[in-house]
């Protein structure tokens, strides 16, 4: 999928999004790119815990490659 098509898909998804937490997170992410503020300091402890858990999974080798996932779901 090209960049422009991906942007349109994201715009469509965002326009229908009703999850205030996700919208706030996306705003933080956007603002951190502009102001060079570290978004880590502004996300919830719940999100930090999830990210840290994911990083531990990577370190422990508990990962599935992109190609494997695509094959599993017929993509």
N, C-alpha and C positions, 0 to 999 in steps of 0.2 A: 504494500500500500504506500503510495506516495505521500509526501509531507502535506500537501494541500488537502488530499482526501482525508488524512488523519485529523487535520485541524477541523474540517467540517464535521467529522464524526464526533470529535470531542465537543464542539460547539453544540451539536444536537443533543448529546448526552447531558451536558451541563445545563442546557435550557430546560431539561425535564427533571433535573435533580432536585429532590426535596429534603435532602439530608444536610441539616445545618452544620453538623460537625465536619463533614467532608468539604462543604463549601468554605468554611472557615479555614480548614487546613490548606486548601488550594490557594486561598488568598494569601496565607502566610508564605507559602512556597513562592508565589508570584512576587510578593513584596521582597522576599529575601534575595531574589535574583537581581532586583533593581538596586537595593540598598546595601548589598553585600553583608547583610545581617545573618548571623548563623541561625537558621530556622530551628535547629535542635533545641535551643533554649526556649522556644515558644510552643513546642508541641506538647501534648498531654503525656502524662506518665504512662498511660495505657499504650499509646503509639510508640514511645521509647522502648517499653518492654517488648513489644512485638518486633521491633527492628533488631533489638539486641538478641532476641531468641532466634531470629532469622540468621543473623551473623554467626551465632554459635552453631547453627545447623550447617552453614557453609564450611566453617572451620572443621567440623566433625565429618564432613563428606556426605551429609544427608541432603543431597541435591538431586534434581532431575534436570537433564539438559533440555534446552529449548526444542531441539530436534526430537527427543523422546516424547515430549508432551504433544508436539504437532502430530507425530505418528500415532500416538494413542487416541487422539481425537479426530484423526483423519483430516488434518489441515495441511 
